[in-house]
Amino acid sequence: MKKLTFNHTIIASYFGYITQAILNNLPPLFFLIFHDTFGISLSKITLIVTVNFFVQLIIDMLAGKFVDKTGYRIPTVLAHVFATAGLILLAVLPNVMSNAYLGILIAVCVGAVGGGLCEVLISPIVEACPTDNKSAAMSLLHSFYCWGTVAVILLSTMFMYFFGKDSWYLLCLLWAVLPLANAFFFSRVPINQLCEGESGMKLFELFKTPVFWVFMVLMLAAGASEQAMSQWASAFAESGLKVSKTVGDIAGPCMFSVLMGTARVLSAKIKPDKELLNPISLSAVLCVCSYLLASLSDNAVLSLAGCAVCGFSVGIMWPGVYSSASATLRRGGSLMFAMLALAGDVGCSAGPTLVGFVADANNDNLKYGLLFGIVFPITLIVFAFICKKIKNKA
C-alpha cells in the first residue's frame, strides 16, 4: 500500500469539513417537510438548530480537556462514526417513533457529537501539518465546508425533485456513506500534535489574557453572522419569498455557500504577514448591507441576492479569526482552538435561534428575524476594532 503523506491528511481534513457541512445543512433542507409532515411548529424547528449547536458546544468544552492527552486520531475517527450514526438515526427515528420530533432531536444530538469533535480537531490537525502558509491552508480548509454545503444542497434538491420530498430519509442514508469512509481514511493518515516539543497554554493562562476574550467574542459574532442567514435561507426563500423549494434552495443557501467558498479561496491569497482583522471588518460591513437587502427589499430577486452576498461577506470571518488568534497567541494550542470553536458554536446556535424567535413573535415573518440579524456583524465590527487596539498596544 502506498505510504500516506500529510497531503493525504489535508485531503481527509477537507472531507471532515464536508462531513460538518452535511450535519449542519442537510436538516434545514427538511425544515418545512418536518413542519408539513409531522406538524412541527417553526418555534420547535428553531430548537433543532439550537440543540445541534448546543451539543457541539458541550463537546467543544469537553474536548479541550482530553484531546492533548489522547492525541487527535482516535477522537477524529470517533467523530466520523458519530456523524454516520446521526444521519442514519435521522432517517429512521422520526418514522418509527410515536413522537417524531423527539426522534429528530435524538438523531441531531448524536450527529452533533461528531460535528463538535470535527470542529475542535480538524483545524488544529491542519494547523499542525508542515505547510508554508498557515492562514492560506486554514482558509482553503474552511472553503470545503462551503463546497460541501453546495454539494449537499444541489444533490439533495435534485434528488427530492426527481424522487419527491417523501424520499428525504433516503438522502440521510446516502450521505452517511461519506463520513463512514472518512473514518477509515483518518485511521491511516499521519497526524502531528499542534504543540509538539512545547506545552500549550493552560485554561487559566488563556482566561487571564484580554485579547483571548476579544477573539472569543469575534468567533461568537462570526458564527452567528454566518448561520443566522445560512440556516434560514431555504425556509425564507420558500415561505417568505413564495418561490418553489427547488428555486429557493439553489438561489438562497446554495449561492450563499458558493460565494462563501469563493471568499475563502480568495482570502487564501492574502499574504501570511498581513493583518486579517482589516478584511474581516470590511466583510462585516458588507454583511450588514446584505442582511438589510434580504430583509427590507420587497423584490424576491433582490432579497435572494442579499442572501447570496451574505455568503461572500462571512467567508473570511471564521477561518480569519482562527488564523489571527493562532498568530497572536502562538502557544494557544488545542485548548485555544477548542475554546474558539465553543464560542463559534454559541454564535451558530444563538444566531439562528434568535432570528427564529423574532420571526415567530411577528407571525412567522422571517424578514423581521433577518433584520434583527444585523446585530451580529455589527458586534464583529466593534470587537475587531478593539482587538486591533489591544494588538497595537502590545
SULNOR-V998122 format. One record per run of one state. SS is the DSSP state (~ for helix, > for strand, _ for the rest). FROM is the first residue (numbers start at 1). TO is the last residue. If there is no record, write none. Layout:
SS:FROM:TO / SS:FROM:TO
This chain:
_:1:5 / ~:6:29 / _:30:30 / ~:31:38 / _:39:41 / ~:42:70 / _:71:72 / ~:73:96 / _:97:99 / ~:100:128 / _:129:133 / ~:134:163 / _:164:164 / ~:165:186 / _:187:202 / ~:203:207 / _:208:209 / ~:210:230 / _:231:232 / ~:233:240 / _:241:244 / ~:245:267 / _:268:275 / ~:276:296 / _:297:299 / ~:300:314 / _:315:316 / ~:317:328 / _:329:332 / ~:333:361 / _:362:365 / ~:366:372 / _:373:373 / ~:374:393 / _:394:394
